Structure formats: structure tokens, C-alpha cells
Amino acid sequence: MFSWYRSCVSLPPPSLHRQSRHRMPGVSAHGLSREERRQLAVDLTRVLALYRSILDAYIIEFFTDSLWGTLPHSWQEALDGLNPPQLATLLLGMPREGEEIRYRSVWPLTLLALKSTACALAFTRTPRFHTPSEFLENPSQSSRLTAPFRKHVKPKKQHEIRRLGEGHLSRFMSLGLGLMVKSLEGNQRLVKRAQRLDQELMQALDKMEKRNPKVVQSSTRHRPHHVVQWVSPTTLCEELLLPLEIPGQSSTRLLLTGLHACGDLSVALLRHFCCCPEVVALASVGCCYMKLSDPGSYPLSQWIAGLPGHELPYRLREGACHALEDYAERLQKAGPDLQTHCFRAALETVIRQVCPELRRPGVQGIPRVHELKIEEYVQQGLQRVGLDPQLPLDLAALQAHQAQENRVVAFFSLALLLAPLVETLILLDRMLYLQEQGFYAELLPIFSPELSPRNLVLVATKTPLGQAFSTLETEDS
């Protein structure tokens, strides 16, 4: 049906086919022409429409909606019986180090086409470096940040701060890099905490400077200016656009930066960049796509808005936030935590029997699920949704559900295989929007996806980008 399927036709039988241990690289967003970006959007909308039923499904309804039966019989035969490590290797294409991908049976061409298409059309999430060298000596402490800037910061954030250079980002940019920084946060409590941490860091830096004046220059330090402000995705915020006062500088050139700006905040940054003359550059890493306003925050570009099948409902955007690399690692380890989806889906069948109008209720986290019998999990789950935990249970039915755990994991892995296509379409829409406004935009994977799943940074300027990206793509930049 689609041109990208043709490459699958020439594949040798899967049982003979070998691949390298690395997942297929996907599309490099850097350097795509305007027409290539538009064509990619066309391809993505077609593929997502074709597999919408998988993406729309809720894994907790695996049994209530008979999700396994919605797959083609040939797919069921290929996937049935595969254990978690085999799913990671054969379906997600993410084998263990040194492991070859060898199919144990002949897979249907349609399933191979899905796998190849999902890999080929998604923006590559692999930076030029693989394992960040900053954590080689100590996996919890970045060697690229001094001790004061690591305090209260998890390794994931240390890596992101050093590479992009949440509260902590503004603190590093102002007190570490000497930039004038304004930080916006809608929660008054978090602003007060940030100001307290600023003061704590200032004191630590003062002590460090007294011990070694050459290490820290107090003249280059500016405490970040924190503002309690909610930012609208559609209305410009005067507080955000108000330039910072910089002594001896007549004009202000602003950089808008959002490190994992949640939902509409990423869109607000794009609109402010486009409309504010003082803002000359943007660096944004988005997250929480399911929190985007609908409509209003997607689609932004006229091109994607005009494509049939461009709609991305809540469920698809929620799926785009999953961590593919992390889940593949969990599959390879085949730990007992993988049974959680199966247990929750079994609980849903009991909830529907007792209270049919109660559908997909939120269940507060049940601790140490892997140590529970399925009936114990169901009893705790019933209590958490306000139902009688002592209801008589059909143990035979629950055990029959538990026996299908690998099928539940396989279906979830299928959805996860497609999820990066949704994220690619959202980010591509933002690139096309900026391009339609006459600006220059590129997208780069600058974080390690194992540490930071949302690792694609959208960088935009109002003048040609030149050679800036050649340095951004290296670990030592």
C-alpha cells in the first residue's frame, strides 16, 4: 500500500535474516529539507491511521475488550509464546549487547513491515555518544558538574542540565554560566523552594571561591529571577516578555529555554518565540504530550492541519510519553514487575462484573506487586477503587488471565513500537510551524535516551543556524 513497504518485500525468510545488535536508526531530523519534512508528515499520518486500533487500545482492557483477538491471526501465531527477552530482541529490535537478531520462525510480511516502518519513520533518539562518559567513574554523580551543582539533583537531571546547559537548569545557567535568567513557575511553593536552593548554592560557591578564587568568579554570577506565573499557550504573557535589565547593554537578546516543558508550556514557548522581537533563539525539550490542549496546541502547522488522519487523541499522545529504551531493558531482564499490566487487566474484568459503569478507574500504586498472588492484588485493587475487597473471586478465571501474561506484554510492546511515531509527528508539526513562520528550526537527540526518554531538543533561531549543530551533536560541546 505504501512505498516504505517495498523494502520489506525483498527480505530473505526471517529465520535466515540477521540484523546488527543496534535498533534501526530511524530518521535524522537534522538537515531535512522542507519537502522531506512534509512528506514525512504524510507518511506518518497514513501509518498511524492504519494502526490506530493498536494505539487507541488501553492495555488494562486486554481481557474485557479481547485485545489479543483484534490482531491478525498470523501475528498472533508469530508473537504467541515469545518470552520478554525475545520480544525486546525480535519485535522492538533492541537486543542485548553482542546478541544477533535471529527469527525462530517465519514472521508474516505485514508484521515485518510494521516493525521496519516504525523504525524507519521515527526520529532517531540515539545521540552520537552512547554511554555518557560523565558517569563512567560514578553512576550517580556527573563528573562534568562541580559538587554544589549536583546537590539535590538526580543523575538524570545532572545529565540534562550539563547537556542543555527545572529549577536546577535556571540555577546552572545563572550561577554556573553567568547568564541573566528569568525562571517562570506557576506554583508559589516551588518558587520559594527554588529561592531557598539558590541561596544555599550561593553560600556553597562563596565557600569554594574563598578556598580557590580561580575556580569561581563572583563577578560572573547572577542569581536567577523567579516569577510566579502561569503561561497560556495562546495568550502572550507580558511578564515573560519583559526584558531583564543588563547593566551597560542597550538592547536585550533573549533565549527561551524549556527543559521538559510540560504540555502546553512547550507550545507557549514557541508562540512567544515567534511573536517577541527580543527573543532570538529557542531551545525546548517537551514532555507530557497528553496534556496538550485539543484543539489549540496540536496541530500548529498549516501543513499537518490539512492532512487527513492527522488527529492525535489523548490515548495516542499519552502513549508517546512511554520510555521505549527503559521498557526494552525491562523485557531483557524479564523481571516480575512485567506482570503488573496483566494483573491490572485482570482486575478490570472483576471491576466490570461488579460495577459495569465503573470503567478504567485509577488505582493507586500497590506496593510490591511482584510478591502478591493475583487474587491478593485484585483484593487490594478493589479496595482502592471503593469496592468490597471481600467479594468472592473466580480464582480459575484469574489464573487463566495470569497464564496470558506474555500475550499482554506482547500487545503492549506492539503499542510501544508505534509510540515514537506519535512523538515524531508532534515534534515535526512544531518544526513545520516555525518554518511556516519564516524561522529556522532543527531537532537533535542530545540526551542519552536511557537516562532521559524525552531527549529531542527543538532549537530555533531567527537567522540561519550555520554550524551551531555540529557542536551540539557532540558530547563535549
C-alpha positions in Angstrom: 0.0 0.0 0.0 2.7 2.4 0.9 6.1 2.9 -0.6 8.1 2.1 2.5 6.7 -1.4 2.5 8.6 -2.3 -0.7 11.8 -2.7 1.2 10.3 -5.5 3.2 9.4 -7.5 0.1 13.0 -8.2 -0.7 13.8 -9.5 2.8 15.0 -13.1 2.9 13.0 -15.5 5.1 13.0 -14.3 8.7 14.6 -17.5 10.0 17.7 -16.7 7.9 17.6 -12.9 8.3 20.2 -11.3 10.6 20.4 -7.7 11.9 23.0 -5.9 13.9 22.6 -5.5 17.6 21.5 -1.8 17.3 18.0 -0.8 16.7 17.4 0.7 13.2 18.5 4.4 13.3 15.3 6.0 12.0 15.1 9.4 10.5 17.7 12.1 11.4 15.6 15.3 11.8 18.7 17.4 11.3 19.1 18.6 7.7 15.7 17.5 6.3 14.5 19.8 3.6 11.1 21.4 3.7 9.7 18.9 1.2 11.2 16.0 3.1 9.6 17.2 6.3 6.2 17.5 4.6 6.5 14.0 3.0 7.4 12.5 6.4 4.3 14.1 7.9 2.2 12.5 5.1 3.8 9.1 5.7 3.3 9.3 9.5 -0.4 10.2 9.3 -1.0 7.3 6.9 0.8 4.8 9.2 -0.8 6.0 12.4 -4.3 5.8 10.7 -3.5 2.2 9.6 -2.6 1.0 13.1 -4.9 3.3 15.1 -6.6 0.3 16.8 -3.4 -0.7 18.5 -2.6 2.8 19.6 -6.1 3.5 20.8 -6.3 0.4 23.0 -5.9 0.6 26.8 -3.8 -2.3 28.0 -5.9 -2.6 31.1 -8.8 -3.6 28.8 -6.8 -6.5 27.4 -9.3 -9.1 28.7 -12.5 -7.0 28.8 -12.1 -6.0 25.1 -10.4 -9.1 23.9 -7.4 -7.2 22.5 -5.4 -10.2 21.5 -8.2 -11.3 19.2 -8.1 -7.9 17.4 -4.6 -8.8 16.0 -4.4 -10.7 12.7 -4.1 -14.5 13.3 -0.7 -14.6 11.6 0.6 -12.0 14.1 -0.9 -14.0 17.0 1.0 -17.1 15.8 4.3 -15.2 15.5 4.1 -13.5 18.8 2.4 -16.1 20.9 4.8 -17.9 23.2 7.6 -15.4 22.9 9.2 -14.5 26.2 10.0 -10.9 27.2 13.7 -11.0 26.1 12.6 -12.4 22.7 10.1 -9.5 22.4 12.8 -7.0 23.1 15.1 -8.5 20.5 12.8 -9.6 17.7 9.9 -7.1 17.9 11.5 -3.9 19.3 14.8 -4.7 17.7 16.8 -3.9 20.9 18.9 -7.0 21.7 21.4 -7.4 24.4 24.9 -6.3 23.8 26.5 -8.6 21.3 23.3 -10.5 20.5 22.3 -11.2 16.9 18.6 -10.9 15.9 17.6 -14.3 14.6 14.0 -15.1 14.0 13.0 -18.6 15.2 10.1 -18.8 12.7 8.9 -17.2 9.6 7.1 -14.0 10.5 4.2 -12.6 8.4 5.3 -9.9 6.0 2.8 -7.4 7.4 4.3 -7.7 10.9 7.8 -7.3 9.5 6.5 -4.3 7.6 5.1 -2.8 10.8 8.5 -3.2 12.5 10.5 -1.8 9.7 8.1 1.1 9.2 8.0 2.0 12.9 11.8 2.1 13.0 12.3 3.9 9.6 9.8 6.8 10.2 10.6 7.7 13.8 13.1 10.4 14.5 16.3 8.8 15.8 16.6 9.1 19.5 20.3 8.0 19.6 22.9 10.8 20.1 26.3 10.5 18.6 27.6 9.2 22.0 26.1 6.1 23.6 27.1 5.9 27.2 27.7 9.4 28.8 31.3 9.4 29.8 30.4 11.8 32.7 29.0 8.8 34.7 31.8 6.2 34.0 33.5 6.8 37.3 30.4 7.2 39.4 27.0 6.3 38.0 25.2 8.7 40.3 27.5 11.8 40.1 28.3 13.6 36.9 32.0 14.4 36.6 31.1 17.4 34.4 29.3 19.3 37.2 31.0 20.6 40.4 29.7 19.3 43.7 27.5 22.4 44.5 25.6 22.0 41.2 25.0 18.2 41.8 23.3 18.7 45.2 19.6 17.9 45.2 19.9 16.8 41.6 19.3 13.2 40.4 21.7 11.7 37.8 19.1 12.1 35.1 18.8 15.9 35.7 22.6 16.2 36.1 23.0 14.8 32.6 20.2 17.0 31.2 21.5 20.2 32.8 25.0 19.6 31.6 23.9 18.8 28.1 21.3 21.6 27.6 23.2 23.9 29.8 13.8 22.5 36.2 14.6 25.0 38.7 18.0 23.4 38.5 18.5 24.4 34.9 18.0 28.1 35.6 20.3 27.8 38.6 23.1 26.3 36.5 22.6 28.8 33.7 22.7 31.8 36.0 25.1 30.8 38.8 27.2 28.4 36.7 27.3 30.1 33.3 26.9 33.7 34.4 23.8 34.3 32.3 20.9 36.6 33.2 18.0 34.2 33.8 14.3 34.6 34.4 12.5 31.5 35.6 8.8 31.1 35.4 6.8 28.7 37.6 3.1 28.5 38.4 3.5 27.0 41.8 4.3 29.5 44.6 5.6 26.7 46.9 8.1 25.5 44.2 9.3 29.1 43.6 10.1 29.5 47.3 11.9 26.2 47.4 13.9 27.3 44.3 14.9 30.6 46.0 16.0 28.7 49.1 18.2 26.4 46.9 19.6 29.4 45.2 20.7 30.8 48.5 22.2 27.5 49.5 24.1 27.3 46.3 25.4 30.9 46.6 26.8 30.1 50.0 28.5 26.9 48.7 30.0 28.8 45.8 31.2 31.6 48.2 33.0 29.0 50.3 34.5 27.4 47.2 35.7 30.8 46.0 37.4 31.5 49.3 39.3 28.2 49.1 40.3 28.7 45.4 39.5 32.2 43.9 40.4 31.0 40.4 37.7 28.3 40.3 34.6 30.6 40.8 34.4 34.3 39.8 31.7 36.0 41.8 31.5 38.9 39.2 30.0 36.5 36.7 27.3 35.2 38.9 23.7 36.3 38.7 21.0 34.9 40.9 18.0 33.7 38.8 15.0 35.9 38.9 12.0 33.7 39.8 8.5 34.7 38.8 5.2 33.0 39.8 3.3 32.9 36.6 1.1 30.6 34.6 1.9 30.7 30.9 -1.0 30.5 28.4 -0.4 28.5 25.2 -2.5 31.1 23.2 -2.0 34.4 25.0 1.3 36.2 25.2 2.5 36.8 28.7 3.9 40.3 29.3 5.8 39.2 32.4 7.6 36.6 30.3 8.4 39.1 27.5 9.7 41.9 29.9 13.4 42.0 29.2 15.9 41.6 32.1 17.9 44.7 32.9 21.5 44.1 32.0 23.9 46.8 33.0 25.7 48.5 30.1 23.6 46.9 27.5 21.1 48.9 25.5 19.3 46.1 23.7 18.3 42.7 25.1 18.5 39.4 23.2 16.6 36.7 24.8 16.9 32.9 24.7 13.7 31.0 25.7 14.6 27.6 27.2 12.3 24.9 28.5 13.8 21.6 29.8 10.8 19.2 29.7 8.3 22.0 29.5 5.1 20.1 30.3 2.2 20.0 27.8 1.1 23.5 26.6 4.1 25.2 28.1 6.2 24.0 25.2 3.7 25.4 22.7 3.6 28.7 24.7 7.4 29.0 24.3 7.0 28.5 20.5 4.4 31.2 20.2 6.4 33.7 22.4 9.5 33.0 20.2 7.5 33.8 17.1 5.9 37.0 18.4 8.5 38.7 20.6 11.3 40.6 18.7 13.7 40.4 21.7 13.6 36.6 21.6 16.2 35.5 19.1 16.6 31.8 19.9 14.6 28.9 21.4 15.8 25.6 23.0 12.9 23.4 24.1 12.5 19.8 25.2 8.8 18.9 25.5 7.1 16.2 27.6 3.6 15.2 28.8 2.1 15.4 25.3 -1.3 14.1 26.6 -1.7 17.5 28.4 -1.8 19.4 25.2 -5.0 21.4 24.7 -7.1 20.0 22.0 -7.6 21.9 19.7 -5.1 24.7 20.0 -1.7 23.1 20.8 -1.8 20.4 18.1 -1.6 20.7 15.2 0.2 24.1 15.0 1.4 23.9 11.3 -1.0 24.5 8.4 0.6 21.6 6.5 -0.3 18.9 9.1 -3.7 20.5 9.9 -4.5 19.9 6.2 -3.6 16.2 6.2 -6.4 13.6 6.6 -5.9 11.5 9.7 -3.7 14.0 11.5 -5.7 13.9 14.7 -4.0 12.6 17.8 -6.5 11.9 20.6 -5.5 11.7 24.2 -4.7 8.0 24.2 -2.1 8.3 21.4 -0.4 11.3 23.0 -0.3 9.5 26.3 1.4 6.5 24.7 4.0 8.8 23.1 5.4 9.6 26.6 6.4 6.0 27.3 10.1 5.2 27.6 10.9 2.7 24.9 14.5 2.0 25.9 13.6 1.5 29.5 10.9 -1.0 28.7 13.2 -2.9 26.3 15.7 -3.2 29.2 12.9 -4.5 31.5 12.0 -7.0 28.9 15.5 -8.2 28.6 15.7 -8.7 32.4 12.3 -10.4 32.4 11.7 -9.3 35.9 8.5 -10.0 37.9 7.5 -6.3 37.5 6.3 -7.1 34.0 3.2 -8.9 35.4 1.7 -5.6 36.6 -0.2 -4.9 33.3 -1.6 -8.4 33.3 -2.7 -8.1 36.9 -4.3 -4.7 36.3 -6.2 -6.1 33.2 -7.5 -9.0 35.3 -8.6 -6.5 38.0 -10.6 -4.6 35.3 -12.6 -7.7 34.5 -13.7 -8.0 38.1 -14.5 -4.3 38.4 -16.7 -4.5 35.3 -18.5 -7.6 36.7 -19.3 -5.9 40.0 -19.8 -2.3 38.7 -20.3 -2.2 34.9 -20.5 1.6 34.9 -17.0 2.0 36.5 -14.5 1.8 33.6 -10.8 2.2 33.8 -10.7 3.8 37.3 -7.4 5.0 38.6 -5.8 2.5 41.0 -3.3 3.9 43.5 0.0 2.2 43.3 0.0 -1.2 45.0 3.4 -1.8 46.6 5.5 -4.9 45.8 3.1 -6.3 43.2 5.6 -8.9 42.2 5.3 -10.5 45.7 1.5 -10.8 45.5 -0.7 -13.6 44.2 -3.1 -12.4 41.6 -6.1 -12.7 43.9 -4.3 -10.6 46.6 -3.6 -7.9 44.0 -7.3 -7.9 42.9 -8.5 -7.6 46.5 -6.2 -4.6 47.2 -7.2 -3.1 43.9 -10.9 -3.4 44.7 -10.4 -1.6 48.0 -8.6 1.2 46.2 -11.5 1.9 43.8 -14.1 1.8 46.6 -15.4 -1.7 46.1 -15.7 -4.6 48.6 -12.3 -6.4 48.7 -14.0 -9.5 50.2 -16.1 -10.2 47.2 -16.0 -13.8 46.1 -13.5 -14.2 43.3 -13.3 -16.7 40.4 -9.8 -18.0 41.0 -9.8 -20.2 38.0 -10.6 -17.2 35.7 -8.0 -15.1 37.4 -5.4 -17.8 36.9 -6.4 -18.2 33.3 -5.8 -14.5 32.8 -2.4 -14.7 34.5 -1.4 -17.5 32.2 -1.7 -15.0 29.3 0.9 -12.6 30.8 3.2 -12.9 27.8 0.4 -12.0 25.4 -0.4 -8.9 27.5 3.3 -7.9 27.3 3.4 -8.6 23.6 0.4 -6.4 22.8 1.9 -3.6 25.0 5.2 -4.0 23.1 3.4 -3.6 19.8 1.9 -0.3 21.0 5.2 0.8 22.3 6.8 0.1 19.0 4.5 2.6 17.4 4.6 5.2 20.1 7.7 7.0 18.8 5.8 7.7 15.6 3.3 9.8 17.5 6.1 11.8 19.2 7.8 12.3 15.8 4.6 13.7 14.3 4.1 16.1 17.2 7.7 17.4 17.0 7.6 17.5 13.2 4.5 19.7 13.5 6.4 22.2 15.7 9.3 22.3 13.2 7.0 22.9 10.3 5.1 25.6 12.2 8.3 27.5 12.9 9.3 27.1 9.3 6.0 28.4 8.1 6.6 31.5 10.3 9.8 32.1 8.4 12.2 30.9 11.1 14.9 28.2 11.2 14.4 25.1 13.3 16.2 21.8 13.9 15.7 18.8 16.2 18.5 16.9 17.8 18.8 14.0 20.3 21.2 15.4 22.9 20.4 13.3 26.0 21.1 9.7 26.5 17.6 8.0 25.9 18.3 5.5 28.7 18.7 8.3 31.2 16.2 10.8 29.7 13.5 9.3 27.4 12.3 12.7 26.1 15.7 13.6 24.7 14.9 15.5 21.5 15.7 19.3 21.8 14.0 21.7 19.4 16.3 24.5 18.6 15.1 27.6 16.6 16.6 30.9 15.6 15.5 33.9 13.6 18.7 33.8 11.5 20.3 30.9 9.7 21.7 28.3 12.2 25.1 28.0 10.4 27.4 25.4 12.1 25.8 25.5 15.5 24.5 22.0 15.3 27.9 20.4 14.5 29.0 21.2 18.1 25.6 20.5 19.7 25.7 16.9 18.5 29.0 16.0 20.3 29.2 15.1 23.9 32.0 17.5 24.7 30.2 20.6 23.3 
